[in-house]
Amino acid sequence: MKIGSLIFDRPLALAPMEDVTDRAFRLVCKRLGADLLYTEFASSEGLIREAKTALEKIRITDEERPIAIQLFGGVEDSMAGATRVAEGMAPDFIDINCGCWVRDVALRGMGAGLLRDLGRFEAIVRSVVGATRLPVTVKTRLGWDEANIVILEVARMLEQCGVAALTVHCRTRSQGHEGVADWSWLEKLKAVTSLPIIGNGDVKTPEDVARMLATGCDGVMIGRGAIANPWLFRHTRHYLSTGELLPEPSLFERIQVCLEHLRLSVELKGEYYGVVEFRKHYSGYLKGLPGVARLRAELMTYTEAAPVIERLDRFREEMAEASV
């Protein structure tokens, strides 16, 4: 699979997820085997106005490569301008978000809202392709709803626009995250386009990745399945190579990666915001451990890193003593 000069063999990509895939989480997943990263989606209107929050979303580091900056918007000139801003950050390619299903985006003609107007969808894509020398990719859904699945038409259109690859979340906009992702469309897509196809949706285990690849798609994007299990990338690569499943990460590994993620968050956002915004990750890293509810409640009270680190180290020691 090629995206510009980049060559991949069945890449495992970390999906762009708002308020999740900041630089700290991207680095954690990269170190645990993710082949391809994407930033959180950045507003084209914010970027052309040099909004601090939008610019921060597209700051990247060399350790994250290969990485794409993902943009969203519904105005051609704004998307072209944002593309030029993003290109200045030197990503490996630009990705267009045409799949976000939330009301504030989709109902304003952006994200998955473009699936209701393929003419505007095409105009937006052409504005981005024309504004950069970098490869451009697109992430979208099957269609607006079950009665309006347009992904085959979209794929043909994108190929004509010069897009380098297409990622498909195999649900409609109306489904959101409900129901079951219909992977059969990945096989249908490979029959109508030469674009590299990356599949997305309901990927939670190494076996899921193997089944998705069996549809003929060229790569797999992992989203929510990685939030509580960033080890999924490493475990999947091992499974694809050997057919063997690695054991679940030990308590020591889970605490170790949790602390690494916390340190990266503090480094990125500063002490207070790094700790406070990290709170959403405790439930994932500590899921299923004894006494986790009380531990998590205690961790949620801290606004500095030192007591969090001390408490998790102590919890790890307590669990080790209990197992003797």
N, C-alpha and C positions, 0 to 999 in steps of 0.2 A: 504494500500500500504506500502511495506517495502523496505528500502534500508539498507542492513546490519541490525543493531539493531534499526534503526530509523523506527518509525511507523507513517504514515500520513493518514489523512482522506481527500481525494480530495484536495491535497495541491495546493496552488497558488504560483508559483515560479516566481522569477524575472529572466528574461533571461540575459545571459552574453552578453553585448554589448560593443564593443571596444570604448574607449573614452567616455563612458557614465556611465557604472556601476562600477565606482571607489568606494572606501570605503564610501565616503560621501553620494553618491546616494543610495548605498545599505542600509546604516543606515536609511535614510529617508524612504525608502520603507518598511524596517523592522518595523519601528515605526508606519507605517500606515497599517500594517497587512500582509505583505508578509510572507509566511510560510517557504520558502526555497530560499536561495541565492546562486549565483555563482559569482566567480571573473570574471573579464575580461580574455579573453584567453591569456595565457602566452606562449611564444616561448620556446620549449624544448631546442633549441640550445642556447638561451639566458640564460636559467636557469643553464645548465651544465657549462656555462662559467662565471657564477655568475655576469651577467650583471645587473647593478643597476636597470634599468627600469623594467626588467623582474621580479626581486626579489620583487620590490615594489608592483607589481601587485598581488602577492600572499600573501601579509601580511594581516592577518585577525585578528578580535577581537572576544572575547567571546560573545559580544552582537549580533553579526551577526549569531550565530549558530541557526539551522543547516546550514552549508555552504560548498560548494564544490569548490575546485580549479580546473579550467579548463585549460587543456594543449592542444597544437597543435604541430604537427611535422610530418615528413615523414620518419624518420630514427629510426629503432627499438632501437638501443643502446642509442640514444639520448633521446628517449621517456622514456626508462627505467631509465636512469640517472635523468631526470627531475622529474620523479615520486618520486624517492627517496628524491630529494630536496623538493618537494611539501609535501611529507609525514612529513618531519621535521617541517613544519609549523602547523601540527596537525589539518588539515581540517576534516570534518566529512566523506567526500569521495572525490574521484578523478573523474573528468569528462573529457572525450576526445572530443575535437572539431573535428567532421568529417562532418561539415556542412557549414563552412565559404565559401562563394561563390566568394569573391573578387579575381581578377586576380592574384595578387601577392601571394596569398595563394593557391587557387585551381589549378592554372596552373603549380604549382611547386610540385604537388602530395601530398598536405596537405589539411586539411579541407575537403570540398566537393570533392576535387580531388581524394580522396580515393574511391569514388563511381565508378570511372572508372576502378579500379583494386581491386576487392574484396579479392584477395590473399594478397595483401599488406595491405589492410584494416584489415584483420584478424591478420596478423603478428604484426601490430602496436598495436592492442587491446591486443593480448596475451603478448606482451612485457610489457605493463602497468600492466595488471592483475598479471603477474608473479613477478613484482618488488615491490609490496606493500601488506600489510595485510589489507588495507582499502578497502571498497567496491569501485568498479569502474563502472561508468555509461558512456553512449555515447549519444551525440547529433548529429543528422545528418538530411539529407533531403531525399526526396522520391527517387531521382536518379539524374543522370547527366542532363538528359533532358527528354522530354515527351516520346521519343522512348526507353528510357533506365531507366525505373522505377524498382529499384531492392530492395525496402525497405523490402519486405517480405523475400527475401533471406538473407538480412542483419540481420533481426531480428532473424531468425533461427540460423545463424552463431554466433551472439552475445550471444545467450542463451547457445550455446555449449562452448563458451569461458569463461563462468562464470561471465558475466556482470550482474550487479544488477538491472539495469533499462535502458530504452531507451526513449529519447526525440526526437520527430520527428517534424521538421518544414515542414508543408505539402505543400511545393513547391519543384520544382526541382532546381538544381544549375543554369541552364540556365535562369530561371525566375528571379533570384535575389529577389527583393521585388515586382516585377510586377505581374499582374494577380491576380487570386483568389486562396487562399490556399484550397486544396482539402481535406477536413476533412474526406471524406469517407474512406480514407486509415487507419484511426485510428480504425474503426470497423473491417476492414479486418485484421489488425495486431492482434487484440485481438483474432481472430479466429485461428491464426497460432502459437502463442507464449504465454507462461505463464509469460513473462517478464512484470513488471509494465510499462505502456506506459503513457508518458506525452505528451500532444498535444501542438502545438505551431503554430502560424501563423494567422494573421487577428483577433486577440483578442483585442477588443477595449472597450467593455462595459460589465457590469455584465451579460446581456442577452447572449452575445457571449460566455462567460464562461459556462453558463448553457447549451447552445446548444452544445458546444464542449463536455462537460461531458456526454451529452445524447448519444454520439457515443459509450460510454463504456470505454473511456480512464480513467486512474486512477488519473490524475492530469492535471493541465493546467499551461503552462509557458507563461508569459506575457512579451512582449518585447517593441516594439515602442509605444504601447498603454499606457505604464506607464510613458513615458518620460515627457509628458505634464500633466499627471494625475496620480501621485503616490497614490492618494486617491482611485484609482481603486481597490486596494486590499481590503481595508476596506469596500468599498461600495459593492464589490462582495460578500464578506463573509456575509454581512447583507442580501443581496438579496437571496443568497442560503439558508439562515436560515429562512427567513420570507416571501420571495416572494415580498417584497416591495423595491422600489428604493429610496435611500436616495437623498436629494436635492444636487445639485452641491455645491461645497465648496464656501463659501462666500468670498468676497474680503479680509476680515480680515484673514481668514484661508489661502488663497493663498499667501498673503504677509508674514504671519507668517511662513509658511513652506518654502517659498523662502529664507527668512532670516536665518532660521535654517540650510538649505542646504548650504547657503553661508558660515556661520560660520564653519560648518564641513569641507568645502572645504579649507578654510584658515587654519584650524587646521591641516589638512592633508598635504597641499602643501606649506604652508607659505603664507604670505600676498600677494605678487605680483602674483605668479602663481595661488594661490587659487582664487583670484579675476578675473584675466584675463581668466583663463580656465572656470570659471563659466559663462562667458558671453553667452555661447550657450544655457543656461537654461532660460534666461529672456523671450524669446518669448513664451515658454510653460507656465510658471507661470502667465504671464500677458496677455495671448491670449484673445482677445475679449473685453478688458477693454477700456474705452474711453481715447483717447489721448495716446494710448500705443506706437505708432510709435515714437512720440517725446520723450516720457519717456525712451524708450529702447535706442534710439540714445544717450541720455544723459548718461545713465548708462554705455554704452559701452566706454565712455571716461575715466572712473575711473580705477585706479590701486590700490586703497586702499579700505578697507572694510567700514571705517567710513562714507565717503560721500555716498556710496551706501545705507547703513542702514538709514542714515538721509534722503535721497531723497525718499526712499520707505515709511518710516514712514510719511513723509510730504504728499506723494501721497495718502496714506490711509486716512489721516486727511482731505485732500481736497475732496476726494470722499464722506466721511461721511458728510461733511458740505453741499455738493451739493445735497445730498439725503434728507436733512431736509426740 
